[in-house]
Amino acid sequence: MSFYQIGGFQSHSQRWFGHDKAELVNALMPAPDAGPLQLVLAIKPSGASALLLPTASHHWTRLRRDCNLHDKLAGRPHHASEYLSLSPIQFASPADLTAKITSLTPKSKKNGRSEDNSPANKAYLSAPPRNPKAYSRALFEHNRVLLRVLQDQALDVSQFGLVRSNIWTPRRFLAFTFNTWTTNIYQPLTVVDLGWTTFTVSASVPPMSFSTSVHLRPDKQSKLGVQSRKPAEFAWGKTDILTEEEISAQLRALLNGLSGHDVLLVYDKQRTAAVLDTFNVSLPSGRMDIRDLLGSPPPPPPQDYGRNSSGWGSGARARSRSPRRGDDAPGPARRRPYSPPHARNSQPCIVDVRNMYATLKNLPDTDGARNPVADAVDLGLPGRDEWCAGNESRLLAEMWYSLADGPAIDQQSAMRPSNMSAPASACPPPAVAFDPDDPDFDPNDVQPMPAVKPMPAASTVDWHDNPDWSDPDDDERFY
């Protein structure tokens, strides 16, 4: 699938209409009774976004006819493999489209330097080739695509660079949550409770069909609570108090029962893995994300895109490229058809909903004091700051649906300003240390501690654990 860039830095539409946004908007917008304008939002390897018009869409057919855009004037389109994600974006009115194009329009530079310093993309000017934020933004959009695929079996997915496959209907979603006695990074990890909820998504009403919700408490911590939060009754069943061995057996059976058709929702993937490890259970090791479930091609390997990488005639596209095996013409490196390895297909997709929230809100994804309830309430979902992992697992499912069902990430970010300040993170060691084996220890003796800033943490994206970000010099990625 190929695309023309609409608006923004070195766009194709600049060749057609110059800087006349009004003329561009009038040419693109369909008749009022034809519904909203459907375009494609692209996330680039730097994290910057672009507005694209698929060459196979009826909008392009109409635009080309009405504006006499012959091949030479139209220019060479971009290919889907140039972007980390392609997802739907729509505009209900000319004003909406004008506002988006304006946000993508670079501001003039007195020194004449050519760069994408538009309001929407100026934050990514100095982004590294392997930008963790770009990857998180792309994953956010992949979840939006997945939800729409599940809810509309007739959706034309070729506009997102995809081909329909028979694995596009997950047998189930599993939302898994937990609570620990403290979020203090200096304290041992003490699990107070765990919970999970299974559900499916379809085009029916209501769109989410919940199956089961479970709430477990380790017997050794059954009288322990969560610092600075009140307990809540489990609203969806009976709380079971079990031994660690019994909980381990249930967790192992639960996770082993997941397949490549399933989606596992977690809140903080790294901490979830640490919690499971306390029960001698491993988080599924498949290096899958939503891109694998969708069967979409992997993103381009990191390379030096430079500052002119986002439009027609840019330096990155105009530079000559050293020949590779089988090359018969210059141009972007071609890829083998994407087929995820069987071993990865046998593992569930893991979606870190906390990362989705942090990406939307532009917050650091290293704040251990956040919890699903606080984030869900900030998104407008009902909830009280009380702890119960069973309830929170269902809330996590609704939180994922709310994010995935919303508009594109930048539009959604503008629509959902934060209603609260980010809670404090790591705290210094308390005066009274916690010892679960001390019969005289009373957790009520420990007072809430003042917050301090967390120590700097490395990126939460492990590039070595993501095979789709390979060495650009690895010939195995090309013909």
N, C-alpha and C positions, 0 to 999 in steps of 0.2 A: 504494500500500500504506500502511495506517495501523497505528499501534502504541499500546499502552498501556505506560506506564513502570512498571516493577516495582522498588520500593524506591528509596531515594535521596531527594534534595532535591525536595520538592513533587511526589512521584510520584502516579500514579493510585491505586496500591495503598494509599496512605495514606488515601484516601477510603473504601476498602472495609474495611480491617482496622485502621485507626489505626496505632499503633506496635507492634502485636503481630506480631513477626516469625515466631514459632512458628506462629501460625494461618495466616499468609501462605504459609509454606513448606509446611505440610501440605496446603493447598488446591492448591498448584501442582504438587507432586511427583506424578508418575504412579505407578501400581502398581509394585512392585519388579520384576516380570517384564516390564514394558513398556519397559525400557531407560532411558537417561539422559534428563533433561529438556533439550529443545532450545529455547534462547531466542536473542535477537539482541543483540549488543553494538553500541552506537552511539557514535561519536566526534563530539563537538560542535565548532563552530567555535572554541571556547576551548581545546580539547584535553581537556576533561573527558569522562568516559564515562558511559553510562547503560545500564541493562538493560531491554530491551524485549520485549513479548509481541505478536506479530502478531495483528491482529484476525481474520485468515483462518485461523489455526492451530487445530487440534483442541484444543489446550490451552486456548485462550480459550473455545471452545465449551463445553468441560467445566466450566471455572471459572465461566462466566456462568450455566450451568444449575444447578450445585451451590450457588452462593452467591447466586442470584437477583439478578444484577447487571443490572438494567434500564438503559435508555439514560441516564436522568437520573442515576442513581447511578454508572454507569460513567464518565461524563464524556466530554469531547471528546478523541478520540485525536490523537496527533501524526502528522505526515506524513513520509515518507522524505526529502523535500527539505530538512528542517530539520537534517539531519546531514551531516557530511563523509563518513562511511562507515557501512555496516551490514554486519556479519559474524557468522558463527556462533559460538556459545558454548554449551557443554553442562555439565550438572551431574549427576554420577553418584550423588550421595547428598544427603539433606537437609542434612548437615553442610557439604557444599561450597556449596550454595545459601545457607545461613545465613551462612557466612563472607563470601560475595560481597556479600550485602545489608548485612551489618554494615559492610563497608568503604565502602559507598556512603551510609551513614547519617550525616547531619550531627551534629556535637556541639553541645550546647546552649550558647548565648551568654548571659552574664550581662546584657549590655546589650539583649538581646532582638532583636538584629539578625538579619534573615533572609538567610542566605547559605549556599552549599554549601561548608562547611568540613569535609566528610567526609574520612577518611584517603585515599580514592582520588582525590579531586578538589580538595583544598585548595590544591594547587600551581598551580591554574589560576584562582584567584580574581581575580588582577590581570592575567590574560592579555590582550593586545591583541586587537582583532577579527581581524586578520590574523596569527594566531599561527603562526610557522613550525613549532613543535613539534606543533601540532594537525595540520597538513598532513602531517608526517612520520608521526605516529601513524596517520592515516587511510590513508596509502599502505602502511604495514606491513599493515594489515588488508585492503586491496585485494589484496595478494599472497596472503593466506590464502584469500580468496574465489576468486581465479583458480585456484589449485591444486585446490581442491575441485570447481570447475566442470569442470576437465579430467579429473578422476578419477571423476566421477559424472555421467554424462549425464542421469540421471533426477532430479538434484537440483532441488528447487523453489526457483528463484532469486528468485521474486517477494517472498519474505520479506526479501531484501536490496535491494529496490527496483529489481530488474533485470528485463529481458525477454530471453529467449534469442535469440541471433542466430547467423548462420552464420560469424562470424569468431572463434568461441570456441575453436577448435582451432589454436593456433599451429603453423605448419609446423615451426618449430624454435626452440629457445632457443640463444643464443650467449653464452657467458661469455668476457669479454675481460679480460686482465690484462697487467701489465708490471712491470718493475723498473728503478729508476734508481740511478746510482752512489751518490747520497746523497739523503737526504730534507731536507737543509739548504736552507732557502728562500733563503739568500743565495748559493747556488751555481747556475751554469747547469744547466738540465735536461739530463742526459746519460742517454739510454736504454741500458740494458745488454741487455735482452731483452724479447720480447713473446710472448704465448701466447694461444691461444683454444681453446675446446672447444664443439662443437655437441652438443645432446641434445634429446630429446623427453620429454614426461611423459604418462603414461596410467594407467589403472586396473590395468594388468598388473603382474606381479611378475617382476623388480624394477620399481618405478615409474618409474625414470629409465633411459632407453635412450641411451647415449652413442654418437655416430657417429664423430667425428674429434677429435683433439687435435693442435695444431700448436705448435711452439716455434721461434722465430726469434731470431737474434742479428745485430746490425749488424757488418759486418766490421771497421769502425774501432774498435769497442769489444769485439772478440771476446776480448781478454785482460783485460778489465776486470771486476771483481766488484762486489759490493754491500757497502758498509761494514757491519762488525759482524755479517755473516751469512756462513755457509758455502754454497758452491754445492752443488746436487744434480743428479744425473743425471736426464735427462728420461725418465720411466717409461712414456710412452705412444707412443713413436715415436723418430724421429731428429731431432736438432737441426740446423737448416739455418742456415748462416752466409751472409748475403746482403748485397749492397750496399744503401745507403739507397734507391736508385731501385727496386731489385727489391722491397724491403719495402713501399715506397709503393704499387707496383702491386698487390701482394697485398692490402694493407689496403683500397685503393680498391675492388677487385673484391669483397672480402668484405662491406664495408659497403653498397655499392651493390646487392648481392644480397639485402639484407633488405627486407621489406615490412611492411605494417601488420598482418600475421598473426604476425609474429615478435617475440620479446622479447630485448632486448640487456641482459645483466647486466654491470655494471661495478663497479669498486671505486674510488670517488671520481670522480664524474662530471666535476668541474672539472679535476682533474689528468689524467684520461683524455683530455679534449679538448686539454689542453696537450701531452700526449705525441703524440697524433695530429698535431697541428699541426707538430711538428718534422719530420714526414714529408710535410708539405704535404697532409694528409688531414683532412677535417672530420668531427667527430662528427655523426651524422644530426641535422638541424635540426628535425625534427618535434617539436612541443611536446606530446608524448603521454605519458600515464602509464597505469597499469593501468586507471584508470577509463574511459579511452577504449576500450581493448580490450574491456572488459566491456560497453560500451555503456550504462553507467549515467548518470543525469542528473548534471549538474555540481552542486557544492555551492552552498549559498545564498550570495549576495553578502555581503561583510562588512558588518555593521551593528552598532549598539550594542545588544548583547543584554542588557547589564546583569547584575546578580547574580541576577536572578530568572528567568533565561531557560530553565530546564531542566524546568519542571513545569507541571501544570495550573494555570490561573488566574494564571500568572506575569505580572509587569509587562509584559514584552516582548510576550506574547501578548494581554494584555488591553488594551494601548494601542490607540487608534484609529489608522488609517493613512490617509494622504491618498489620495484616489482616483487610479487610473491609467487609462489607456485601456482601455475595455471592461469596467471593473469594474462588477458589478451587485450586489455585496454586500461588506461588510467582511470582512477576514480576510487570511491570509498571501498574498503575491503569488503568482499562478499562473505557471507556466513553459511555454514551448513544448516540445513533445516534443523530446528531445535527439537530435541527429543530428550526429556529428562531421563536420567538413568533409572533403571528399575529399582535400585536400592533406595533412591530418593523418593520414588513414587510410593514406596511402601510406608512412608512416614507421613504423619499429619502435617498440615501447614500450621505454623505457630505464629500468631499475631499478638504482638505486644500492644495492648490497648493504651497503656500508660504512655508509650512512645508516640502513639497516634495523637493523644491529647497534648503531650508536650510539644510535638511538632506543630500542631494547629495553633497553640498559644505562644509559640516561640519561647518556651521555657527550657531550662537545662534539664536533661533527662537523667540527672544524678541526685535528685532530691528524695532521699529515703523516707522522709516524713509524710509524703503525700499518700493518700489512700483513695480507693475507688469511690467512696461516698462523697468526699470533698470534691473530686473532679466531676462526678456525675451531677452534683448540685450546681456546680459552676456552669455546666452545660444546659441547665434548666430542667433536669430530671428531678423527680421528687425523691427526697431522702433526708435522713437526719444523721448527724455525726455520731452514730452508735455502731458498735462493732458486732458483727455476726457474719462470719465468712459465708454461711449458707445464703443469707440475704444478699450479701455483696456479690456473690457469683451471678445471681440473676440481674443485679444492677449492672454488673460488668457487661453482660450480654446486651442489655438495653443501651448502655453507653456506646458499645461498638456499633450497634444498629443506628443510633442517632448520628454518629460521626460519618458512617458509610452512606447513610441515606441523604446526607446534606449536600449542598452544592460543592463546587470545586474548592480546594483548600484555601486559596487566597480570598475568595468570596466568603467562604464560611468563617474565616478568621475575622473578617471585617464585621460580619453579622453577629459574632459571638464574643464581644469584648469580655475580658475577665471580670467576674463579679466579686472576686476576692483576691487578696494578696497571696502569693505562694507561701505555704507554711514553711516554718523553719526546718532545717535539715538536721545534720548530725549534731549530737550533744556531747559534752564532756562526760567522763565517767561519773556516776552518781556517788554521793557520799556513802550510801549503803549498797554494796554490790549484791547482785542476785545470785542465789545458790538454790536451785530447785530441790536439792537433797537435804537442805537444812530445815528440820521440822519446826524450828523457832522463827523462821523467816516469815515476815508479814509484808506482802507487797504494798500494803497501804502505808507502810512506814516511809516509803520512797516518795518524795515530793516531786512534782513536775520540775524539770530542769530547764534553765535558760538556754535558748538556742544559740548556736554559733554557726558560722558559715561552714559548709562542708569542704573538706580538702579537695583540691583539684583531682578530677578523675579522668581517666582516658576515655576515648570515644566508646559508646556502648555498641558500636558496630564493629564486629570482628571481621576485617577484610580477608584474613586468611581462612575464615570459616565460610566465606561466600564464594563459591567457585565461579560465579558469573563475573567477578572482578578479577580477571586473570592478567597475567603479564602481557602487555601489548606486543611483546616480541615473541610470544608463544605461537609458533606456526600451526599448532593443533587447532587453533580457533578459526583458521581460515582454510580455504581450498589450497 
